């Protein structure tokens, strides 16, 4: 789940994610199409934008649930639909007022899988800064 304000860096993050998978796909915001799929060397990335959705039911009506389990799924404005994802990684982008191009990124997770991964990531980061 990608969270943050308008122009907060969510689509830029998905561009970096797709590039990190080894793909050179042209990643664009799915604000008007609601979802884009990107084939990558390690699997398909599903990029969803929930900004224009008025309800969780409207998200469910998109019929993406059959793809979500098989794709790396990134949902912009994920706080609007996260109830349908009992275990998920959450990335919150917060603009830093003094510098327009700087973001504070907070990563959290729900579920045992993500908690273990985030604990491992925290240990790796600590080693890098020591």
Secondary structure as GFF3:
##gff-version 3
##sequence-region A 1 130
A	DSSP	beta_strand	2	4	.	.	.	ID=ss1
A	DSSP	alpha_helix	10	20	.	.	.	ID=ss2
A	DSSP	beta_strand	35	40	.	.	.	ID=ss3
A	DSSP	beta_strand	43	49	.	.	.	ID=ss4
A	DSSP	alpha_helix	56	61	.	.	.	ID=ss5
A	DSSP	alpha_helix	65	68	.	.	.	ID=ss6
A	DSSP	beta_strand	72	76	.	.	.	ID=ss7
A	DSSP	three_ten_helix	78	80	.	.	.	ID=ss8
A	DSSP	three_ten_helix	82	84	.	.	.	ID=ss9
A	DSSP	beta_strand	88	96	.	.	.	ID=ss10
A	DSSP	beta_strand	99	110	.	.	.	ID=ss11
A	DSSP	alpha_helix	112	129	.	.	.	ID=ss12
###
